[in-house]
Amino acid sequence: MRYLRLEKNSSEHTLSAYSTDLGQFQSFLEEAAGAVRLRKVTHVTIRAFMARLQGEGVGKSSLARKVSALRSFFRFLQREGAVEANPARLVSLPRRGRKLPVFLDRAEIEALLAAPDPDTFAGRRDRALLEVLYSTGMRVAALVGINLGDLDLLGEVVKVREKRKKERLCPLGRPALAALQAYLELHPFRGPGAAARALFLNRSGKRLSVRWVQLMLDRSVLKAGIAKKVSPHSLRHSFATHLLDAGADLRSVQELLGHSSLTTTQVYTHVSPGRLKKVYDSAHPRA
């Protein structure tokens, strides 16, 4: 865990998940052999562990992550000279069906953004938070980590820290800027030392949690009368889909989302039929 944190700059989410996965594997070895003997672990041992988890109803995505955790762990042990080989390399990742991302259409987005009460501090904060999520497409973990000093209203950008502590600038649209300015008028920390303060605060003046954002979003979705199951990531999907529908190229969307691979971004081409229809109508000679 120290290696992942200090040398690999892994996120807290990854650290927590890998710690759980390795703890489960340790318990499995103790139950099966009465002790943990890492040099005796083979690919057959790991497959038996995966079969146990699958029988307990663990999903394919979680199983794939556990294999990745074990590969990383045994690679580290090889480097340290604790084992000679990496048995997890011989265990294939479970094939995962690709789910199309849930996104909101423009009317649903408008209804969601209009749900918070603009006359209260909480309402202005919630409106600004939703506007920033939709305007930038950033992940919710990056959103709750924003400080006042990361915000540049004149430059119309916000600095965000994402996976592996990477930093990038995200452009802010006019509605998001207006919502932020209205919220900042009531922000309790605007004096000396404010730059290091959290941008989005709860009633106690503390930084919001990812879980809190989901609960707030649930309330706003209910108030807006939206029937879909919406998560903060749905706003990221909506951001990408609406950009493609409006004619943005895939490379630009990749940069705006902060994806390292274009393959990750290509999933949004499957949920943008409007964009495909426009391309067909403008390009096909018999359209």
Backbone torsions as a table, in degrees:
resi	resn	phi	psi	omega
1	MET	NA	-38.1	177.6
2	ARG	-64.6	-39.3	178.2
3	TYR	-62.4	-45.9	179.8
4	LEU	-63.5	-40.2	-177.2
5	ARG	-72.2	-47.5	-170.4
6	LEU	-89.2	-36.1	-176.7
7	GLU	-98.8	-35.5	-178.5
8	LYS	-95.3	-9.9	-178.8
9	ASN	54.1	38.6	179.3
10	SER	-67.5	150.8	-180.0
11	SER	-72.1	162.1	177.2
12	GLU	-61.2	-34.4	178.5
13	HIS	-63.1	-44.9	179.0
14	THR	-64.8	-43.2	179.3
15	LEU	-59.6	-44.7	-179.6
16	SER	-64.5	-44.6	-178.2
17	ALA	-65.3	-46.2	-178.8
18	TYR	-65.8	-37.1	177.9
19	SER	-62.3	-42.4	177.2
20	THR	-64.1	-44.0	-177.7
21	ASP	-63.1	-45.2	-179.3
22	LEU	-69.0	-33.5	175.7
23	GLY	-63.7	-39.5	177.7
24	GLN	-66.0	-39.3	179.3
25	PHE	-67.0	-39.5	176.5
26	GLN	-59.7	-46.3	179.2
27	SER	-62.0	-39.3	179.0
28	PHE	-61.7	-44.6	-179.8
29	LEU	-64.9	-39.3	179.7
30	GLU	-65.6	-38.8	178.9
31	GLU	-70.1	-40.3	-174.2
32	ALA	-77.1	-39.9	-173.4
33	ALA	-120.6	-4.9	-179.8
34	GLY	82.1	-5.6	-179.8
35	ALA	-162.5	164.4	178.3
36	VAL	-99.8	107.5	176.9
37	ARG	-119.5	92.4	-171.7
38	LEU	-64.7	-31.5	180.0
39	ARG	-67.5	-19.8	-178.6
40	LYS	-96.1	-2.4	179.0
41	VAL	-71.7	130.4	176.7
42	THR	-120.8	176.0	177.1
43	HIS	-62.8	-27.9	177.7
44	VAL	-66.5	-39.7	177.3
45	THR	-59.7	-45.7	-177.3
46	ILE	-68.0	-38.2	177.9
47	ARG	-64.9	-36.7	176.7
48	ALA	-64.8	-38.6	176.6
49	PHE	-62.5	-44.5	179.6
50	MET	-66.0	-37.7	178.9
51	ALA	-64.3	-39.5	177.3
52	ARG	-60.1	-47.7	-178.7
53	LEU	-64.2	-41.5	179.9
54	GLN	-63.0	-38.7	177.3
55	GLY	-66.0	-24.2	177.5
56	GLU	-86.7	1.4	175.6
57	GLY	92.7	12.8	177.9
58	VAL	-68.6	133.4	-176.1
59	GLY	-74.3	167.4	-176.0
60	LYS	-64.2	-37.6	-179.8
61	SER	-63.9	-43.0	179.0
62	SER	-67.6	-39.1	178.0
63	LEU	-62.6	-42.0	179.4
64	ALA	-62.6	-40.0	178.8
65	ARG	-65.2	-37.9	-179.4
66	LYS	-67.0	-37.9	174.9
67	VAL	-62.9	-42.6	179.0
68	SER	-62.5	-40.2	178.7
69	ALA	-62.5	-42.8	-179.5
70	LEU	-69.8	-36.5	175.8
71	ARG	-61.0	-46.6	179.7
72	SER	-62.4	-41.8	-178.0
73	PHE	-64.2	-47.3	-178.1
74	PHE	-73.1	-28.0	173.5
75	ARG	-64.1	-40.1	176.6
76	PHE	-64.2	-43.2	179.9
77	LEU	-63.4	-36.8	175.3
78	GLN	-61.1	-45.4	-179.5
79	ARG	-61.2	-34.8	-179.3
80	GLU	-84.6	-5.3	179.7
81	GLY	79.4	14.4	-178.3
82	ALA	-81.7	-25.5	175.9
83	VAL	-137.1	161.7	-178.1
84	GLU	-91.9	-31.1	-176.0
85	ALA	-136.2	165.9	178.5
86	ASN	-106.7	95.5	-176.5
87	PRO	-66.1	-23.3	-178.0
88	ALA	-69.7	-18.7	178.4
89	ARG	-66.1	-23.1	-178.5
90	LEU	-89.2	0.9	179.1
91	VAL	-104.6	119.0	-177.8
92	SER	-76.8	151.3	177.3
93	LEU	-73.9	138.1	176.3
94	PRO	-59.2	138.6	179.6
95	ARG	-74.7	126.4	-177.7
96	ARG	-107.2	131.6	173.3
97	GLY	-71.0	135.0	-177.9
98	ARG	-83.2	120.3	177.6
99	LYS	-90.4	136.1	175.8
100	LEU	-71.6	135.6	-177.4
101	PRO	-67.5	143.6	175.9
102	VAL	-78.7	130.6	176.9
103	PHE	-138.1	161.6	-179.9
104	LEU	-101.6	143.4	174.0
105	ASP	-77.6	175.7	-172.3
106	ARG	-65.4	-37.0	179.1
107	ALA	-65.2	-40.4	178.3
108	GLU	-66.2	-39.2	177.1
109	ILE	-61.6	-45.6	-179.7
110	GLU	-60.8	-42.2	179.3
111	ALA	-65.2	-40.2	-179.9
112	LEU	-65.4	-45.0	-177.6
113	LEU	-67.9	-25.4	-179.6
114	ALA	-86.8	-6.0	-174.9
115	ALA	-67.3	-42.2	-178.1
116	PRO	-65.6	149.5	179.5
117	ASP	-79.3	116.6	-176.6
118	PRO	-74.1	-5.8	-175.9
119	ASP	-95.6	1.4	179.9
120	THR	-123.3	159.5	176.7
121	PHE	-60.1	-47.0	-178.6
122	ALA	-61.8	-40.2	-179.7
123	GLY	-66.3	-42.8	178.3
124	ARG	-65.1	-40.6	177.6
125	ARG	-62.0	-46.8	-177.4
126	ASP	-65.1	-39.9	178.4
127	ARG	-63.9	-45.2	179.5
128	ALA	-62.3	-41.3	-179.4
129	LEU	-62.6	-47.0	-179.9
130	LEU	-65.4	-40.2	179.6
131	GLU	-63.5	-41.7	-179.6
132	VAL	-67.1	-42.0	177.6
133	LEU	-58.8	-45.2	-177.4
134	TYR	-76.2	-34.0	-176.8
135	SER	-72.3	-31.4	-175.1
136	THR	-107.9	-25.1	-175.9
137	GLY	72.7	14.9	-178.5
138	MET	-72.7	161.0	176.7
139	ARG	-74.9	153.5	-176.1
140	VAL	-66.0	-32.5	178.1
141	ALA	-63.3	-35.9	176.6
142	ALA	-71.2	-36.8	-178.7
143	LEU	-61.3	-48.5	-176.8
144	VAL	-71.0	-14.1	178.8
145	GLY	-89.7	-1.9	-177.7
146	ILE	-70.7	134.2	173.8
147	ASN	-103.2	163.2	178.2
148	LEU	-57.3	-36.5	-178.8
149	GLY	-70.1	-12.7	178.7
150	ASP	-83.7	-10.4	-174.1
151	LEU	-94.0	127.7	176.8
152	ASP	-123.9	91.3	-176.8
153	LEU	-68.7	-35.3	178.8
154	LEU	-67.6	-41.4	177.9
155	GLY	-80.9	-8.5	178.1
156	GLU	59.2	41.3	177.8
157	VAL	-140.0	163.2	174.0
158	VAL	-135.7	138.0	178.3
159	LYS	-88.1	131.1	179.8
160	VAL	-126.2	150.3	176.8
161	ARG	-112.6	121.8	-174.9
162	GLU	-117.9	-152.1	-174.1
163	LYS	-56.2	143.5	-179.2
164	ARG	56.1	28.8	175.5
165	LYS	60.9	26.4	175.5
166	LYS	-73.5	142.0	178.0
167	GLU	-113.3	143.9	175.2
168	ARG	-154.5	162.7	178.1
169	LEU	-100.4	132.9	177.9
170	CYS	-112.5	129.5	176.7
171	PRO	-70.3	146.8	178.6
172	LEU	-111.9	132.8	177.2
173	GLY	-77.7	167.5	-177.4
174	ARG	-60.3	-44.3	177.8
175	PRO	-61.9	-37.4	178.8
176	ALA	-66.5	-41.5	178.8
177	LEU	-62.4	-43.0	179.8
178	ALA	-64.0	-41.7	179.4
179	ALA	-66.6	-37.8	178.2
180	LEU	-66.7	-41.9	179.7
181	GLN	-63.6	-40.5	178.3
182	ALA	-65.0	-38.4	179.1
183	TYR	-69.9	-42.8	-177.3
184	LEU	-64.9	-23.8	175.9
185	GLU	-60.4	-26.7	-178.8
186	LEU	-109.0	4.6	-178.3
187	HIS	-68.5	129.7	-174.4
188	PRO	-71.7	-19.4	-176.7
189	PHE	-114.0	99.9	179.8
190	ARG	-132.6	7.2	-177.5
191	GLY	-96.7	-155.1	178.6
192	PRO	-58.2	138.5	-179.7
193	GLY	78.1	8.3	-176.3
194	ALA	-69.8	-25.1	-175.1
195	ALA	-57.2	-33.4	-178.0
196	ALA	-86.8	-3.2	179.5
197	ARG	-78.3	152.1	177.6
198	ALA	-65.7	142.2	176.8
199	LEU	-70.6	-48.6	-177.1
200	PHE	-103.3	123.1	-172.7
201	LEU	-119.9	153.9	170.9
202	ASN	-90.4	-172.1	-175.9
203	ARG	-64.5	-24.4	-179.6
204	SER	-87.7	2.0	-178.8
205	GLY	80.5	17.1	-179.3
206	LYS	-106.8	161.6	-179.1
207	ARG	-61.3	140.8	178.0
208	LEU	-71.0	155.0	174.8
209	SER	-102.0	162.4	177.2
210	VAL	-61.1	-40.0	179.7
211	ARG	-63.1	-40.1	179.9
212	TRP	-61.9	-41.5	-179.5
213	VAL	-61.2	-40.9	178.6
214	GLN	-62.6	-42.3	179.8
215	LEU	-65.2	-40.5	177.2
216	MET	-63.5	-41.8	179.4
217	LEU	-63.8	-39.6	177.5
218	ASP	-58.5	-43.0	179.3
219	ARG	-65.3	-41.6	-178.4
220	SER	-68.2	-38.7	178.1
221	VAL	-63.2	-42.8	178.6
222	LEU	-62.8	-44.3	-179.5
223	LYS	-65.8	-33.8	-178.8
224	ALA	-80.4	-7.4	178.7
225	GLY	72.3	31.0	-179.6
226	ILE	-92.0	128.6	-174.1
227	ALA	-84.9	-16.3	-176.4
228	LYS	-74.2	156.9	171.9
229	LYS	-84.2	110.5	-171.4
230	VAL	-111.2	135.0	173.7
231	SER	-119.4	166.7	175.1
232	PRO	-55.0	-32.2	179.8
233	HIS	-68.2	-22.0	177.3
234	SER	-63.1	-32.1	177.6
235	LEU	-70.4	-34.0	174.9
236	ARG	-64.9	-42.7	177.2
237	HIS	-64.5	-40.4	179.7
238	SER	-63.9	-42.9	177.8
239	PHE	-53.9	-51.3	-177.3
240	ALA	-66.8	-43.3	-177.5
241	THR	-65.0	-43.4	-179.3
242	HIS	-67.8	-34.0	175.6
243	LEU	-63.2	-45.4	-179.9
244	LEU	-66.2	-38.9	177.8
245	ASP	-61.4	-32.4	-178.0
246	ALA	-86.7	1.0	174.5
247	GLY	107.3	4.1	179.5
248	ALA	-66.5	144.7	177.8
249	ASP	-82.1	156.1	-173.4
250	LEU	-62.7	-36.9	180.0
251	ARG	-62.4	-41.5	179.5
252	SER	-65.6	-41.0	178.3
253	VAL	-63.8	-38.6	176.5
254	GLN	-57.5	-46.1	-179.8
255	GLU	-65.6	-41.5	-178.5
256	LEU	-66.5	-32.8	178.6
257	LEU	-82.0	-17.4	-177.6
258	GLY	78.3	23.1	178.3
259	HIS	-76.1	136.4	176.7
260	SER	-80.4	-22.9	-178.3
261	SER	-123.3	137.8	177.9
262	LEU	-66.8	-27.2	179.6
263	THR	-58.4	-38.5	179.6
264	THR	-63.7	-36.8	-177.3
265	THR	-75.0	-26.3	-173.2
266	GLN	-64.5	-16.3	178.5
267	VAL	-60.3	-28.6	-177.7
268	TYR	-72.3	-17.5	176.3
269	THR	-69.2	-18.5	-179.0
270	HIS	-84.5	-9.6	-177.8
271	VAL	-119.5	21.9	-178.4
272	SER	-128.1	65.0	-178.4
273	PRO	-64.1	-29.4	178.7
274	GLY	-60.7	-42.2	178.4
275	ARG	-63.7	-44.3	179.8
276	LEU	-62.3	-39.0	-180.0
277	LYS	-65.3	-41.1	178.9
278	LYS	-62.7	-44.1	179.2
279	VAL	-63.1	-42.6	180.0
280	TYR	-62.4	-48.2	-178.4
281	ASP	-61.7	-36.1	-176.2
282	SER	-85.6	-21.6	-171.3
283	ALA	-110.7	-31.4	-175.0
284	HIS	-80.4	131.1	-176.8
285	PRO	-65.5	-20.6	-179.8
286	ARG	-112.2	19.4	-178.3
287	ALA	-71.0	NA	NA
